[in-house]
């Protein structure tokens, strides 16, 4: 190989890192290309995995034997290998293989003369950034934050947002772990500032980072703020657990902190150690396993037998009725040869025009007719790739396996679904044009009466933006863009710019759906032949459906026409009720709002006058208790705000004292500033009920009779009843 003897070291069997698998051991001849990081060989027993000066950056693995017993010596010589084969301890593999692994980042730090990747130019600036902004830095936390911030930045740029499942959950864990280590080292900078440093480092080679920088930083800030609230709630719960006096935090408590409050186990362990407590981590893992088991039991294994059912040919792209044959029937989860009238079944066909729910588009409905009966299809699902299950009820006669059948999709319903699905493609493109290229589809639901479309965004979409998006969609509808599809390799389709879902798993060959040359997506759904067939498209609403996720609801075709008709009728009815034309409604409503505000101001003035009159005319306004002036009154107030206004007036009059007011089930306590050190209002509230506030002012809900509360507080202040 041209490698000098001075650069070669034999690795022991343990350094191959291959443990037993299913009770056996796979042994590999291993040739590690290692760098001598110190440039010396002063220790004769220094070899990989036993000497810190070696760092693996490339390995070549050649599996040759299956180890089935103990060897008399290390398998590093032909003699020991032959002995192992003769003893039956080593069995040659039927198909020897070659594997290799090399990291470009490992190569980079070696070429740069560094000891590890964190000292190379791909991570060192981020490590330095963390070190500059931490008050008590540690190498471990610096490296974790630097690595995670870089990963977080690229993940969000690719359209991933924090969620509770899949890739989104991995991203959430990365952000929260980085935030946790930031807390450990008192990091003064936001993680989003680290993301900005990452963008600056890589923008030349990844220009999309700069385009999506604002979205990246907003997403990180939103998630870290949410995690801060989680930590606060979790800390309260941890304090309750720690105050019980036990010597350890139980597995059940640790799991509850994790599952209910999102409290990381690492933090529970850290806080427990600070109080001299252990954490029952075995119990925690048992609770976690039990939850997974409950989740598995709660998920019905509906399609357990479908692997034995032949695949169906889908014909629904080109026809809505198909002559076919019944391949299989299932009743109550079991295969059956026949089904009678009234039976709820899953029926599988040789060929079918029914689209199975996939990619957000719901399944078709319709009928399946055989010579002996009819099935009303209420849903269509795809339990396995290529297997199409028609869920429905036998409404007449009976159906049998092997019979010929005529499958017919509900044509009107399917056409409405096609309109909505095609409209989502136009919506997707219009959203990206209006809001930025970081907007990618994160989920959708396409039905006959409306469609929803989820996108990653950390803010609400303004009415002006929604209007521009809707107008752009309708512009493309009126252009009558033709539909065309093509089947091509996945990599070719993506390279040509076809939009695709980051989370979706695609095969090597994909279907590309285009409307004109304006929008192309990877899609298996059904569509109109021309965007003009969509008709009318109306965005109905925009809302939040989770952290960093917005949902657009849209109606299309007949559903949109019906919505427009209803809204027109409502507008006409409102105009008639105000005795104006529809065009004059905005001015009329604005005038009424002005009148209402004026009336509210007059009402507020009147109530303020009433408060002044009551306070000014109060007989025996304050009673001395000890050396404290005490006001205890029941007043007529519609809100806590009004109660506070009364308290302000009373305290203005007595200047120094304690004012307690009750209205219905509400109370307010106000303490003059000079008395706060003696009489903290947050403590005095316990005489009245529950609530909160500050040392000089609290409000809350009255849970005891007012007279009793007044009396008890008077005694606390140093006198008899008020």
Secondary structure, 3 states (H helix, E strand, C coil): CCCCHHHCCCCCHHHHCCCEECCEEEEEEEEEEEEECCCCCCCCCCCCCCCCCEEEEEEEEEEEEEECCCCCCCCCCHHHHHHHHHHCCEEECCCCCCEEEECHHHHHHHHCCCCCHHHCCCCHHHHHHHHHCECCCCHHHHHHHHHHHHHHHHHHHCCCCCCCCHHHHHHHHHHHHHHHHHHHCCECCCHHHHHHHHHHHHCCCCCHHHHCHHHHHHHHHHHHHHHHHHHHHHHHHHHHHHCCCCCEECHHHHHHHHHHHCCCHHHHHHHHHHCCCEECHHHHHHHHHHHHHHHHHHCCCCCCCHHHCCCCEECCCCCCEEEEEEEEEEECCEEECEEECCCEEEEEECEECCCCCECCECCCCEEEEECCEEEEEEEEEEEECCEEEEEEEEEEEEEECCCEEEEEECHHHHHHHHHHHHHHHHHHHHHHHHHCCCCCEEEEEECCCCEEEEEECCCCCCHHHHHHHHHHHHHHHHCCCEEEEEEEEHHHHHHCCCECCCCCCCCCEEEEEEECCCEEEECCCCCCCEHHHHCCEEEEEEEEEECCEEEEEEEECHHHHHHHHHHHHHHHHHHHHCCCCHHHHHHHHHHHHHHHHHHHHHHHHHHHHHHHHHHHCCCCCCEEECCEEEEEEECCCCCHHHHHHHHHHHHHHHCCCEEEEEECCEEEEEECHHHCCCCCHHHHHHHCEEEEEECCEEEEEECCCHHHHHHHHHHHHCCCCC
